[in-house]
């Protein structure tokens, strides 16, 4: 969606540190053409708390299928 990873750094440890400590840049800031519903899906996929993320890949697939139908 954005054409780049949500977290970037010079080293693997640097990337892991950013994943743990930073919030990703909103995908619509990077690509304003992304529909809001897709930005919401991406945000949920990147949520720090496991309780805020999708619980299964099937749930993501079902949601995407609904929007793309």
Residue frames relative to the residue before (quaternion, step in Angstrom):
aa qw qx qy qz dx dy dz
X 1.0000 0.0000 0.0000 0.0000 0.00 0.00 0.00
X 0.7825 0.3148 -0.1555 0.5143 3.56 0.94 -0.88
X 0.4390 -0.7069 0.4547 0.3176 3.58 1.19 -0.36
X 0.7574 0.2064 -0.1606 0.5983 3.57 1.30 0.24
X 0.5977 -0.5610 0.4161 0.3935 3.59 -1.20 0.39
X 0.5696 -0.6190 0.4125 0.3497 3.60 -1.10 0.55
X 0.7696 0.1904 -0.1155 0.5984 3.58 1.20 -0.50
X 0.0044 0.7994 -0.5993 0.0424 3.55 -0.82 1.04
X 0.1309 0.7501 -0.6420 0.0901 3.52 -1.22 0.68
X 0.6662 -0.5267 0.3638 0.3826 3.56 -1.29 0.23
X 0.7980 0.1940 -0.0883 0.5637 3.59 1.07 -0.67
X 0.6560 -0.4945 0.3926 0.4135 3.55 -1.29 0.29
X 0.6408 0.5138 -0.3210 0.4715 3.58 0.96 -0.84
X 0.6361 0.5311 -0.3217 0.4581 3.57 1.01 -0.76
X 0.6390 0.5069 -0.3204 0.4817 3.57 1.01 -0.81
X 0.6612 0.5085 -0.3082 0.4575 3.60 0.88 -0.90
X 0.6285 0.5276 -0.3285 0.4677 3.57 1.03 -0.76
X 0.6627 0.4941 -0.3024 0.4746 3.58 0.96 -0.85
X 0.6142 0.5394 -0.3469 0.4599 3.60 1.01 -0.76
X 0.7119 0.4705 -0.2537 0.4555 3.56 0.89 -0.96
X 0.8147 0.3368 -0.1282 0.4544 3.59 0.92 -0.89
X 0.7626 0.3809 -0.1941 0.4855 3.59 1.05 -0.66
X 0.3991 -0.6435 0.5841 0.2922 3.51 -1.32 0.35
X 0.4808 -0.6593 0.4752 0.3291 3.60 -0.97 0.70
X 0.5628 -0.5595 0.4771 0.3776 3.54 -1.23 0.48
X 0.5333 -0.6300 0.4424 0.3508 3.63 -0.88 0.83
X 0.5197 -0.6821 0.4218 0.2944 3.56 -0.81 1.05
X 0.6506 0.5131 -0.3289 0.4531 3.61 1.06 -0.59
X 0.5542 0.5583 -0.3995 0.4707 3.60 1.25 -0.21
X 0.6835 0.4694 -0.2661 0.4916 3.54 1.10 -0.75
X 0.7944 0.0231 0.0298 0.6062 3.57 0.99 -0.89
X 0.2534 -0.8178 0.5030 0.1180 3.57 -0.10 1.31
X 0.5950 0.5895 -0.3608 0.4103 3.60 1.22 -0.28
X 0.4982 0.6391 -0.4336 0.3940 3.59 1.26 -0.18
X 0.4287 -0.6912 0.5018 0.2943 3.62 -0.80 0.90
X 0.6288 -0.5662 0.3770 0.3768 3.56 -1.12 0.67
X 0.6337 0.5387 -0.3519 0.4294 3.62 0.95 -0.79
X 0.6653 0.4845 -0.3092 0.4765 3.60 1.02 -0.76
X 0.6074 0.5359 -0.3476 0.4724 3.59 1.05 -0.70
X 0.6363 0.5244 -0.3218 0.4653 3.59 1.03 -0.77
X 0.6331 0.5168 -0.3257 0.4754 3.59 1.02 -0.78
X 0.6547 0.5070 -0.3111 0.4663 3.59 0.89 -0.94
X 0.6497 0.5161 -0.3240 0.4544 3.60 0.90 -0.87
X 0.6685 0.4902 -0.3051 0.4687 3.56 0.95 -0.81
X 0.6305 0.5276 -0.3309 0.4632 3.60 1.04 -0.70
X 0.7401 0.4055 -0.2128 0.4924 3.58 1.10 -0.70
X 0.3505 0.7670 -0.4791 0.2434 3.59 1.27 0.08
X 0.5057 -0.6637 0.4682 0.2908 3.57 -1.02 0.86
X 0.7302 0.4034 -0.2290 0.5016 3.57 0.91 -0.91
X 0.4842 -0.6769 0.4676 0.2980 3.62 -0.76 0.97
X 0.6205 0.5561 -0.3462 0.4311 3.60 1.06 -0.65
X 0.6803 0.4837 -0.2798 0.4743 3.60 1.19 -0.52
X 0.6213 0.5427 -0.3378 0.4531 3.59 1.28 -0.25
X 0.6267 -0.4790 0.4311 0.4382 3.55 -1.31 0.18
X 0.4317 -0.7273 0.4754 0.2423 3.56 -0.99 0.78
X 0.7965 0.1024 -0.0645 0.5925 3.59 1.20 -0.46
X 0.5810 -0.5544 0.4603 0.3783 3.53 -1.27 0.39
X 0.5912 0.5744 -0.3619 0.4354 3.58 1.11 -0.64
X 0.6244 0.5336 -0.3410 0.4573 3.60 1.02 -0.71
X 0.6453 0.4953 -0.3140 0.4895 3.58 1.01 -0.79
X 0.6570 0.5181 -0.3102 0.4513 3.59 0.90 -0.92
X 0.6543 0.5092 -0.3121 0.4638 3.58 0.94 -0.86
X 0.6546 0.5129 -0.3092 0.4613 3.57 0.94 -0.88
X 0.6705 0.4895 -0.2967 0.4720 3.57 0.89 -0.93
X 0.6333 0.5298 -0.3324 0.4559 3.60 0.97 -0.82
X 0.6431 0.5313 -0.3195 0.4496 3.57 1.00 -0.78
X 0.6941 0.4640 -0.2742 0.4772 3.56 0.94 -0.86
X 0.7261 0.4452 -0.2486 0.4613 3.57 1.01 -0.76
X 0.5171 0.6559 -0.4149 0.3609 3.61 1.26 -0.19
